Amino acid sequence: MWHRMWFWRVWLLVLPVIAQVSEPRAVIQSIQNYIVYYGEGRAEELRAYDLAIVQPETLTEMEITDLHNAGILLVAYLSVGEAEPDREWFERVDVDWLLGENTNWGSYFVDTREVGWQDLMVEIGGGILARGYDGLLLDTVDTADLFPETAPGMIALIQQLRQAYPDALLIANRGFGIVSEIPGVVDAVMFEDLSTTYNFETNQYEALEPKVEVVEQLIKLRDQTGLVILALDYAAPGDQAAAQRAVEIARSYGFIPAVSVISLEDLPDYKLVECVATPSDMEGPYYIANAPFKESLYPEGTPGQRLTISGTVYTAGCAGVLAGAEVDVWQADSTGVYDFSDQFLGRGRVLTDANGRYTFETVLPGLYQPRPRHIHFRVYHPDAGVLITQLYFEGSVSGAPDEQTIALEQDGDTLRGTFNIVLGP
């Protein structure tokens, strides 16, 4: 879906000028977070992000300068596949360029093969960059999906923007097919509605399951071209659970997450759990190396409360996930006793999948003095080293770091918990 400013202040078009320095195109490769904010008056809060995507006229010249001095990448919106009547330059759009109305937003699909439209977009883009922005968010690139015959025009337009402004960041919103045809031209792709959406008929936010084919397409695009993938999801203000879920799903695929309200004119505080390195903890005296690979630490029928633990293993800063990480776990049984037999009860290893995910089944460990309930973890990946830590449970211990303490939820006869692990530098 595409977003518009409902009110637009008239601004003076500036002819194309020299582009920004080339640093931003390199810097975006290492960002860990970003935000899309189309409102006004909260520029200071954008300092919390590595990249901010805004509407061109929502920041003052001083705010742009201050944010640049703070090291923030600034990218401004430009619709390249639709003409918006609330833009001052709309009167320059030839009616013969229009293909029909987008009734969701009151804008008009444009035939991007029209040279006049291409020239206008290059000029508008230059005016935006002249205000000090590092780049452009190219929205409505997927107009070419609705009108496939216009795809060559969209490709030509984006190539002209790159030629005119070789150092500017170019971020495409969707348009995966177009982007794959022009490797090296676009720096990042933004994808909306990965795991949440907004239902305009019911005016409700809704959870989604990621579409496997879309995720695979994005991962392939990233791996083949080096593009940064930005995921943008939507959640109601205050819905911490939905926002946290969206962030964790995006990160599990190695995408950079952002969550906001559907208007994008607010900066809601979802009280998201920060991505910090999982603290190390003592190994203890009961570790036995080379436990077998198995997803169930105890056979069915073992006394005790059944428990399933799952999670994702992230690289430092949650910049990516670690596929193939070895998660070695060991614990006491429900009576607080460790097993040292050749059956390796309460001991086992699992490997993370392609998305960095792991899961194992066990029983809730019992208490033994002076220890609270806990499970030992030894996590290893050749690219990230070894982390030895412990997992604790809410209500069973006080003083343990939040990053090591989880809540459990009842699911039928089983308790379930999520323990995400971040391997720090």
C-alpha positions as CSV (number, residue, x, y, z in Angstrom):
1,M,0.0,0.0,0.0
2,W,1.1,3.5,-0.6
3,H,1.2,6.5,1.7
4,R,0.4,10.1,1.1
5,M,0.6,13.3,3.0
6,W,-3.0,14.5,3.5
7,F,-1.9,18.1,3.6
8,W,1.0,19.4,1.5
9,R,2.6,22.8,1.8
10,V,3.5,24.4,-1.5
11,W,7.3,24.3,-2.1
12,L,9.5,25.8,-4.7
13,L,11.0,23.4,-7.3
14,V,14.7,23.5,-7.6
15,L,16.6,22.5,-10.7
16,P,18.8,19.4,-10.3
17,V,22.1,20.2,-8.6
18,I,25.2,18.2,-7.5
19,A,24.2,15.2,-5.5
20,Q,25.2,14.3,-1.9
21,V,28.5,12.7,-1.1
22,S,28.8,9.0,-1.8
23,E,29.1,7.9,1.9
24,P,25.4,7.2,2.4
25,R,25.3,4.4,-0.2
26,A,28.0,2.6,1.8
27,V,26.6,3.5,5.3
28,I,23.2,1.9,4.6
29,Q,24.8,-1.5,4.4
30,S,25.5,-1.4,8.1
31,I,22.3,0.1,9.5
32,Q,20.5,-1.8,12.3
33,N,17.2,0.1,12.5
34,Y,15.1,2.7,10.6
35,I,11.8,4.5,10.8
36,V,9.3,5.9,8.4
37,Y,7.8,9.2,9.7
38,Y,5.5,11.4,7.6
39,G,4.5,13.7,10.5
40,E,6.1,17.0,11.7
41,G,7.5,18.4,14.9
42,R,9.4,15.4,16.3
43,A,12.6,15.6,14.4
44,E,14.7,15.2,17.6
45,E,13.2,11.7,18.1
46,L,14.6,10.6,14.7
47,R,18.0,10.6,16.3
48,A,17.2,7.1,17.8
49,Y,17.4,5.6,14.3
50,D,20.2,5.0,11.7
51,L,17.9,5.9,8.8
52,A,14.8,8.1,8.7
53,I,12.4,8.2,5.7
54,V,10.3,11.3,5.7
55,Q,8.2,13.5,3.4
56,P,10.3,16.2,1.8
57,E,8.8,19.2,3.5
58,T,8.4,17.9,7.0
59,L,11.9,18.8,8.1
60,T,13.3,22.3,8.3
61,E,16.8,23.1,6.9
62,M,18.1,23.3,10.5
63,E,16.6,20.0,11.4
64,I,18.2,18.3,8.4
65,T,21.5,19.8,9.3
66,D,21.2,18.7,13.0
67,L,20.2,15.1,12.1
68,H,23.1,14.9,9.6
69,N,25.5,16.1,12.3
70,A,24.1,13.2,14.4
71,G,25.0,10.7,11.7
72,I,21.4,10.0,10.6
73,L,20.7,9.0,7.0
74,L,17.8,11.0,5.7
75,V,15.7,9.8,2.8
76,A,12.6,11.6,1.3
77,Y,9.5,10.3,-0.3
78,L,8.9,10.4,-4.1
79,S,6.1,8.6,-5.9
80,V,7.4,7.5,-9.3
81,G,4.5,5.4,-10.5
82,E,1.6,7.6,-9.5
83,A,0.7,11.3,-9.7
84,E,-0.8,12.9,-6.6
85,P,-3.2,15.8,-6.9
86,D,-2.1,17.3,-3.6
87,R,1.4,18.0,-5.0
88,E,2.1,21.5,-6.2
89,W,3.6,20.2,-9.4
90,F,0.5,18.1,-10.3
91,E,-0.6,20.7,-12.8
92,R,2.4,19.9,-14.9
93,V,1.2,16.3,-15.4
94,D,-0.2,15.7,-18.8
95,V,-3.6,13.9,-18.7
96,D,-2.5,11.7,-21.5
97,W,0.1,10.1,-19.2
98,L,-2.5,8.8,-16.8
99,L,-3.7,5.2,-16.9
100,G,-6.5,5.4,-14.2
101,E,-7.2,6.3,-10.7
102,N,-6.0,4.6,-7.5
103,T,-9.2,4.9,-5.6
104,N,-7.5,3.9,-2.3
105,W,-5.5,7.1,-2.2
106,G,-7.1,9.4,-4.8
107,S,-3.9,9.4,-7.0
108,Y,-3.5,8.4,-10.6
109,F,-1.4,5.6,-12.2
110,V,1.1,7.0,-14.6
111,D,2.5,5.5,-17.8
112,T,6.2,5.7,-16.9
113,R,7.2,5.3,-20.6
114,E,6.3,8.9,-21.1
115,V,9.5,10.9,-21.4
116,G,7.8,14.0,-19.9
117,W,7.0,12.1,-16.7
118,Q,10.5,10.7,-16.6
119,D,12.0,14.2,-16.9
120,L,9.6,15.6,-14.3
121,M,10.6,12.9,-11.8
122,V,14.3,13.6,-12.3
123,E,13.7,17.3,-11.7
124,I,11.5,16.8,-8.6
125,G,14.1,14.3,-7.3
126,G,16.8,16.9,-7.8
127,G,14.8,19.5,-5.9
128,I,14.4,17.1,-2.9
129,L,18.1,16.2,-2.8
130,A,19.0,19.9,-3.1
131,R,17.4,20.4,0.3
132,G,20.1,18.2,1.9
133,Y,18.5,14.8,1.8
134,D,20.7,11.7,1.3
135,G,18.4,10.0,-1.0
136,L,14.9,9.1,-2.3
137,L,12.3,6.5,-1.3
138,L,10.8,5.5,-4.7
139,D,7.2,4.7,-3.9
140,T,4.7,3.1,-6.3
141,V,7.4,1.2,-8.3
142,D,4.9,-1.6,-8.4
143,T,2.6,0.3,-10.7
144,A,4.6,-1.6,-13.3
145,D,3.1,-4.8,-11.8
146,L,-0.4,-3.6,-12.4
147,F,0.5,-2.3,-15.9
148,P,3.3,-4.7,-17.1
149,E,3.6,-2.8,-20.4
150,T,5.0,0.2,-18.5
151,A,7.9,-1.8,-16.9
152,P,10.5,-0.6,-19.5
153,G,9.6,3.0,-18.6
154,M,9.9,2.4,-14.9
155,I,13.3,0.8,-15.4
156,A,14.4,3.7,-17.6
157,L,13.2,6.3,-15.0
158,I,15.1,4.7,-12.1
159,Q,18.2,4.4,-14.3
160,Q,17.9,8.1,-15.1
161,L,17.6,9.0,-11.4
162,R,20.8,7.0,-10.8
163,Q,22.6,8.6,-13.7
164,A,21.6,12.1,-12.6
165,Y,22.4,11.5,-8.9
166,P,25.1,8.8,-8.7
167,D,25.7,9.3,-5.0
168,A,22.1,9.5,-3.8
169,L,20.5,6.6,-1.9
170,L,17.7,5.1,-3.9
171,I,15.2,2.9,-2.0
172,A,12.5,1.1,-3.9
173,N,9.2,0.3,-2.2
174,R,8.3,-3.1,-3.6
175,G,8.8,-3.5,-7.3
176,F,10.9,-6.6,-6.8
177,G,10.8,-7.6,-10.5
178,I,11.9,-4.1,-11.6
179,V,14.7,-4.0,-9.1
180,S,16.1,-7.4,-10.1
181,E,16.4,-6.1,-13.7
182,I,18.7,-3.2,-12.6
183,P,21.3,-4.6,-10.2
184,G,23.5,-2.0,-8.7
185,V,21.1,0.9,-9.4
186,V,19.0,0.7,-6.2
187,D,20.5,0.5,-2.8
188,A,17.6,-1.1,-0.7
189,V,14.1,-2.4,-1.1
190,M,11.3,-1.7,1.4
191,F,8.5,-4.3,1.8
192,E,5.3,-3.5,3.6
193,D,3.0,-6.0,5.4
194,L,5.5,-8.7,6.1
195,S,3.7,-10.0,9.2
196,T,1.0,-7.4,9.9
197,T,-1.4,-5.3,7.8
198,Y,-4.2,-2.7,8.2
199,N,-7.7,-3.7,7.0
200,F,-9.2,-0.6,5.4
201,E,-12.7,-2.2,5.4
202,T,-12.8,-2.9,9.1
203,N,-10.3,-0.2,10.2
204,Q,-8.4,-2.9,12.2
205,Y,-4.8,-4.0,12.4
206,E,-4.4,-7.7,11.6
207,A,-1.6,-10.2,12.0
208,L,-0.3,-12.1,9.0
209,E,1.8,-15.1,8.4
210,P,4.7,-14.1,6.1
211,K,4.2,-15.3,2.5
212,V,6.9,-17.9,1.8
213,E,7.2,-17.1,-1.8
214,V,7.7,-13.3,-1.2
215,V,10.2,-13.9,1.6
216,E,12.2,-16.3,-0.6
217,Q,12.1,-13.7,-3.4
218,L,13.5,-11.0,-1.1
219,I,16.2,-13.3,0.3
220,K,17.3,-14.3,-3.2
221,L,17.3,-10.6,-4.3
222,R,19.4,-9.7,-1.2
223,D,21.9,-12.6,-1.7
224,Q,22.3,-12.0,-5.4
225,T,22.6,-8.2,-5.3
226,G,23.6,-7.2,-1.8
227,L,20.5,-5.0,-1.4
228,V,19.4,-4.1,2.1
229,I,15.9,-5.3,2.8
230,L,13.7,-3.0,4.9
231,A,10.5,-4.5,6.4
232,L,7.7,-2.1,7.4
233,D,4.8,-3.4,9.5
234,Y,1.9,-1.8,11.1
235,A,0.4,-2.1,14.7
236,A,-2.0,-0.1,16.8
237,P,-0.4,2.3,19.2
238,G,0.4,0.5,22.4
239,D,0.2,-3.0,20.9
240,Q,3.6,-4.1,22.2
241,A,3.0,-7.8,21.4
242,A,2.1,-7.2,17.7
243,A,5.0,-4.8,17.2
244,Q,7.5,-7.1,19.0
245,R,6.3,-10.1,16.9
246,A,6.8,-8.1,13.7
247,V,10.3,-7.0,14.6
248,E,11.4,-10.6,15.6
249,I,9.9,-12.0,12.4
250,A,11.7,-9.5,10.2
251,R,15.0,-10.0,12.0
252,S,14.6,-13.8,11.7
253,Y,15.0,-13.3,7.9
254,G,17.9,-10.9,8.2
255,F,15.7,-7.9,7.3
256,I,15.8,-4.5,9.0
257,P,12.5,-4.0,10.8
258,A,10.3,-0.9,11.4
259,V,6.8,-0.8,12.9
260,S,4.4,2.2,12.9
261,V,0.8,3.2,12.6
262,I,-0.9,3.1,9.2
263,S,-0.8,6.9,8.7
264,L,2.9,7.0,9.4
265,E,2.4,10.4,11.0
266,D,3.2,9.3,14.5
267,L,6.2,7.8,16.4
268,P,4.4,5.4,18.7
269,D,6.4,3.9,21.6
270,Y,5.8,0.2,21.5
271,K,8.2,-0.4,24.3
272,L,10.1,-2.9,22.2
273,V,12.7,-5.1,23.8
274,E,16.1,-3.7,22.8
275,C,18.5,-6.0,20.9
276,V,21.5,-6.5,23.3
277,A,24.0,-9.3,23.6
278,T,22.8,-12.2,25.7
279,P,24.9,-12.2,28.9
280,S,27.2,-15.1,29.5
281,D,26.7,-17.2,32.6
282,M,28.6,-20.0,34.4
283,E,28.9,-23.4,32.8
284,G,28.5,-25.2,36.0
285,P,30.0,-28.6,36.9
286,Y,27.5,-30.8,35.1
287,Y,28.3,-30.3,31.4
288,I,29.0,-33.3,29.2
289,A,30.3,-32.7,25.7
290,N,29.1,-34.4,22.5
291,A,25.5,-34.9,23.6
292,P,23.4,-36.4,20.7
293,F,21.4,-34.3,18.3
294,K,17.8,-34.6,19.3
295,E,14.8,-32.3,19.7
296,S,13.3,-34.0,22.8
297,L,15.5,-34.1,25.9
298,Y,13.2,-36.6,27.7
299,P,11.0,-39.3,26.2
300,E,7.2,-39.1,26.4
301,G,5.9,-40.2,29.8
302,T,8.8,-38.7,31.8
303,P,7.4,-37.3,35.0
304,G,7.1,-33.5,35.0
305,Q,5.5,-30.6,33.2
306,R,6.1,-30.8,29.5
307,L,7.9,-27.7,28.2
308,T,8.8,-26.4,24.7
309,I,11.5,-23.8,24.2
310,S,12.1,-22.1,20.9
311,G,13.9,-19.0,19.7
312,T,16.2,-17.3,17.2
313,V,20.0,-17.0,17.3
314,Y,21.0,-13.5,16.1
315,T,24.3,-11.9,15.2
316,A,25.6,-8.9,17.1
317,G,23.0,-6.1,17.1
318,C,20.4,-8.4,15.5
319,A,21.8,-7.4,12.1
320,G,21.2,-10.9,10.9
321,V,20.5,-14.5,12.0
322,L,22.8,-17.4,12.4
323,A,21.8,-20.5,10.4
324,G,23.5,-23.7,11.4
325,A,24.4,-22.5,14.9
326,E,24.8,-25.4,17.4
327,V,22.6,-25.0,20.5
328,D,23.8,-27.4,23.2
329,V,21.5,-27.6,26.2
330,W,21.5,-29.5,29.5
331,Q,19.3,-29.4,32.6
332,A,18.0,-31.1,35.8
333,D,14.9,-33.2,35.6
334,S,11.6,-32.2,37.4
335,T,13.1,-33.4,40.7
336,G,16.2,-31.3,40.3
337,V,18.5,-34.2,39.4
338,Y,21.0,-34.3,36.5
339,D,21.4,-37.5,34.5
340,F,24.9,-38.8,33.8
341,S,23.9,-42.0,32.0
342,D,24.6,-42.9,28.4
343,Q,21.0,-42.1,27.6
344,F,21.9,-38.3,27.9
345,L,18.5,-37.5,29.5
346,G,18.0,-33.8,29.8
347,R,20.9,-33.2,27.4
348,G,20.9,-32.6,23.7
349,R,22.0,-30.5,20.7
350,V,19.9,-28.9,17.9
351,L,21.0,-26.8,14.9
352,T,19.3,-23.6,13.9
353,D,17.5,-23.6,10.6
354,A,18.0,-21.3,7.6
355,N,16.1,-18.5,9.6
356,G,18.2,-18.9,12.7
357,R,15.4,-20.7,14.5
358,Y,15.7,-23.6,17.0
359,T,13.2,-25.7,19.1
360,F,13.5,-28.4,21.7
361,E,11.1,-30.2,24.0
362,T,11.8,-31.1,27.6
363,V,10.3,-30.9,31.1
364,L,10.3,-28.0,33.4
365,P,13.5,-28.3,35.4
366,G,13.1,-28.8,39.2
367,L,14.6,-26.8,42.0
368,Y,17.7,-27.8,43.8
369,Q,19.4,-25.7,46.5
370,P,20.5,-23.1,46.1
371,R,19.7,-22.8,42.4
372,P,16.4,-21.6,40.8
373,R,14.9,-23.4,37.9
374,H,17.3,-23.0,34.9
375,I,18.5,-24.5,31.7
376,H,22.1,-24.3,30.5
377,F,23.0,-23.2,27.0
378,R,26.2,-23.5,25.0
379,V,25.7,-21.8,21.6
380,Y,28.4,-22.1,18.9
381,H,28.8,-20.8,15.4
382,P,32.1,-20.7,13.5
383,D,31.5,-17.1,12.5
384,A,30.4,-15.9,16.0
385,G,32.3,-18.0,18.5
386,V,30.9,-19.6,21.7
387,L,28.4,-18.3,24.2
388,I,27.7,-20.1,27.5
389,T,24.6,-18.9,29.3
390,Q,21.6,-19.9,31.3
391,L,17.9,-19.5,30.8
392,Y,15.7,-18.6,33.8
393,F,11.9,-18.4,34.3
394,E,9.8,-15.5,35.6
395,G,8.6,-16.2,39.2
396,S,11.5,-18.6,39.8
397,V,14.4,-16.2,40.3
398,S,15.1,-12.5,41.1
399,G,18.1,-10.5,39.9
400,A,18.7,-12.4,36.7
401,P,19.2,-10.2,33.6
402,D,16.0,-9.7,31.6
403,E,17.8,-11.1,28.5
404,Q,18.0,-14.5,30.3
405,T,14.5,-14.6,31.9
406,I,11.4,-15.6,30.0
407,A,7.7,-15.9,30.7
408,L,5.9,-19.2,29.9
409,E,2.5,-19.7,28.4
410,Q,0.2,-22.6,28.8
411,D,-0.7,-24.4,25.6
412,G,-2.9,-27.4,26.4
413,D,-0.7,-29.8,28.4
414,T,2.5,-28.0,27.4
415,L,4.2,-24.8,28.6
416,R,5.9,-22.8,25.9
417,G,8.5,-20.1,26.0
418,T,10.7,-18.1,23.6
419,F,14.4,-17.5,24.3
420,N,16.1,-15.5,21.7
421,I,19.9,-15.4,21.8
422,V,22.1,-12.6,20.6
423,L,25.8,-13.4,20.1
424,G,27.7,-10.2,20.9
425,P,31.1,-9.2,19.6
